[in-house]
Amino acid sequence: MLIIPIKDGENIDRALKRYKRKFDKTGTVRQLRARTAFIKPSVTNRIKIQKAAYIQNMRDNLES
């Protein structure tokens, strides 16, 4: 449960913006979307390897 304390005289739009930012950081929506479909462990491992290779390639390009 997210609790957003509202300060005296604070605009409701600003408090709502803080709530949305805090909600995004928790990753609840991403987690729900990931749970909608089953992904095989071999596919998740392949995706991790591809991400690691992409990041390594980006780092190598920055150094040279």
LUMPA-136774 format. One line per 5 residues: number of its first residue (from 1); their letters; for each residue z, x, y of N, C-alpha, C. Coordinates in nm, 4 decimals. Last residue first. Layout:
NUM = a = Z/X/Y/Z/X/Y/Z/X/Y; ... .
***
This chain:
64 = selnd = -2.7853/3.6151/0.2352/-2.9019/3.7007/0.2505/-2.9789/3.6738/0.3761; -2.5834/3.4240/0.2566/-2.5477/3.5650/0.2599/-2.6693/3.6546/0.2847; -2.7103/3.1783/0.2294/-2.6440/3.2092/0.3542/-2.6140/3.3584/0.3677; -2.8020/3.1860/-0.0330/-2.9000/3.1808/0.0759/-2.8367/3.2144/0.2095; -2.5607/3.1793/-0.1726/-2.6478/3.2967/-0.1853/-2.7494/3.3011/-0.0728 .
59 = rmnqi = -2.4724/2.9224/-0.1044/-2.3954/3.0406/-0.0619/-2.4791/3.1663/-0.0683; -2.6690/2.7661/-0.2307/-2.6519/2.7586/-0.0857/-2.5767/2.8808/-0.0333; -2.6232/2.8365/-0.4979/-2.7527/2.8668/-0.4370/-2.7424/2.8637/-0.2845; -2.3682/2.7316/-0.5320/-2.3885/2.8751/-0.5460/-2.5190/2.9173/-0.4805; -2.4278/2.4592/-0.5015/-2.3378/2.5252/-0.4059/-2.3553/2.6762/-0.4112 .
54 = yaakq = -2.5950/2.4236/-0.7253/-2.6445/2.3957/-0.5903/-2.5593/2.4674/-0.4862; -2.4228/2.4831/-0.9347/-2.5421/2.5650/-0.9153/-2.5978/2.5455/-0.7745; -2.2359/2.2765/-0.9028/-2.1925/2.4155/-0.8907/-2.3124/2.5076/-0.8657; -2.3991/2.0545/-0.9523/-2.3348/2.0715/-0.8218/-2.2941/2.2154/-0.7989; -2.4667/2.1029/-1.2212/-2.5719/2.0979/-1.1194/-2.5146/2.1170/-0.9798 .
49 = ikirn = -2.2152/2.0829/-1.3396/-2.2885/2.2104/-1.3469/-2.3977/2.2142/-1.2413; -2.1589/1.8122/-1.2883/-2.0717/1.9174/-1.2345/-2.1430/2.0517/-1.2320; -2.3626/1.6920/-1.4380/-2.3597/1.6735/-1.2926/-2.2733/1.7807/-1.2274; -2.2853/1.7654/-1.6953/-2.4143/1.8104/-1.6433/-2.4180/1.7997/-1.4913; -2.0427/1.6284/-1.7156/-2.0435/1.7748/-1.7196/-2.1732/1.8306/-1.6635 .
44 = tvspk = -2.1395/1.3664/-1.7078/-2.0516/1.4131/-1.6002/-2.0463/1.5648/-1.5971; -2.2855/1.3673/-1.9461/-2.3556/1.3461/-1.8191/-2.2694/1.3947/-1.7028; -2.0879/1.3994/-2.1348/-2.1920/1.5021/-2.1252/-2.2685/1.4896/-1.9934; -1.9365/1.1647/-2.1050/-1.8805/1.2935/-2.0633/-1.9859/1.4030/-2.0509; -2.1200/0.8865/-1.9684/-2.0839/0.9719/-2.0809/-2.0297/1.1056/-2.0312 .
39 = ifatr = -1.9896/0.6352/-1.7769/-2.0763/0.7526/-1.7744/-2.0286/0.8464/-1.8839; -1.9826/0.2908/-1.7316/-1.9357/0.4037/-1.8102/-2.0382/0.5150/-1.8037; -1.9396/0.1330/-1.4166/-2.0274/0.1673/-1.5280/-1.9709/0.2888/-1.5996; -1.7272/0.0946/-1.2444/-1.8107/-0.0203/-1.2794/-1.8996/0.0085/-1.4002; -1.5887/0.3167/-1.1608/-1.5416/0.2495/-1.2814/-1.6308/0.1340/-1.3255 .
34 = arlqr = -1.7031/0.3858/-0.9223/-1.7234/0.4751/-1.0361/-1.6829/0.4081/-1.1663; -1.6085/0.1853/-0.7583/-1.7512/0.1904/-0.7884/-1.7796/0.2801/-0.9077; -1.3363/0.2558/-0.7495/-1.3780/0.1270/-0.8051/-1.5259/0.1278/-0.8430; -1.3532/0.5060/-0.6214/-1.2988/0.4969/-0.7566/-1.3401/0.3654/-0.8236; -1.4480/0.4341/-0.3718/-1.5273/0.5234/-0.4564/-1.4823/0.5137/-0.6020 .
29 = vtgtk = -1.2323/0.2794/-0.2827/-1.3624/0.2153/-0.3027/-1.4505/0.3014/-0.3935; -1.0249/0.4719/-0.2666/-1.0122/0.3543/-0.3517/-1.1486/0.2927/-0.3828; -0.9802/0.6998/-0.1154/-1.0879/0.6997/-0.2143/-1.0853/0.5806/-0.3077; -0.8105/0.7616/0.0924/-0.7505/0.7358/-0.0378/-0.8553/0.7336/-0.1485; -0.9766/0.7816/0.3127/-0.9212/0.9046/0.2561/-0.8587/0.8822/0.1193 .
24 = dfkrk = -1.0252/0.5157/0.3755/-1.1346/0.5981/0.3243/-1.0816/0.7242/0.2574; -0.7734/0.4436/0.4764/-0.8240/0.3790/0.3560/-0.9365/0.4601/0.2941; -0.7665/0.5940/0.7100/-0.6670/0.6199/0.6056/-0.7132/0.5612/0.4718; -0.9752/0.4717/0.8493/-0.9816/0.6141/0.8195/-0.8863/0.6496/0.7050; -0.8765/0.2099/0.8747/-1.0000/0.2346/0.8019/-1.0121/0.3808/0.7607 .
19 = yrkla = -0.6480/0.2587/1.0340/-0.6357/0.1999/0.9006/-0.7596/0.2301/0.8166; -0.7632/0.3529/1.2685/-0.6739/0.4406/1.1925/-0.6581/0.3900/1.0495; -0.8991/0.1193/1.3434/-0.9760/0.2398/1.3157/-0.8923/0.3396/1.2349; -0.6835/-0.0463/1.3940/-0.7758/-0.0806/1.2864/-0.8591/0.0404/1.2453; -0.5808/0.0834/1.6166/-0.4994/0.0748/1.4958/-0.5867/0.0413/1.3749 .
14 = rdine = -0.7902/0.0415/1.7943/-0.7550/0.1782/1.7575/-0.6719/0.1794/1.6288; -0.7860/-0.2359/1.8166/-0.9055/-0.1702/1.7653/-0.8745/-0.0285/1.7193; -0.5451/-0.2882/1.9380/-0.5603/-0.3266/1.7971/-0.6827/-0.2610/1.7352; -0.3890/-0.0438/2.1409/-0.5006/-0.1350/2.1223/-0.5176/-0.1640/1.9724; -0.0422/-0.0293/2.2022/-0.1608/0.0291/2.1409/-0.2660/-0.0797/2.1182 .
9 = gdkip = 0.2000/-0.1138/2.3029/0.0861/-0.1130/2.3941/-0.0403/-0.0537/2.3344; 0.3809/0.0773/2.0751/0.3875/-0.0203/2.1843/0.2684/-0.0040/2.2775; 0.1986/0.1419/1.7694/0.2839/0.1824/1.8805/0.2813/0.0753/1.9887; 0.2114/0.0473/1.4404/0.1433/0.0242/1.5678/0.2415/0.0553/1.6802; 0.1833/0.2110/1.1308/0.2716/0.1693/1.2398/0.1941/0.1579/1.3711 .
4 = iilm = 0.0471/0.1138/0.8487/0.0010/0.1708/0.9742/0.0955/0.1243/1.0836; 0.0538/0.1614/0.5115/0.1340/0.1140/0.6241/0.0872/0.1892/0.7484; -0.0939/0.0646/0.2119/-0.1050/0.1434/0.3335/-0.0225/0.0800/0.4447; 0.0000/0.0844/-0.1177/0.0000/0.0000/0.0000/0.0000/0.0884/0.1233 .
***
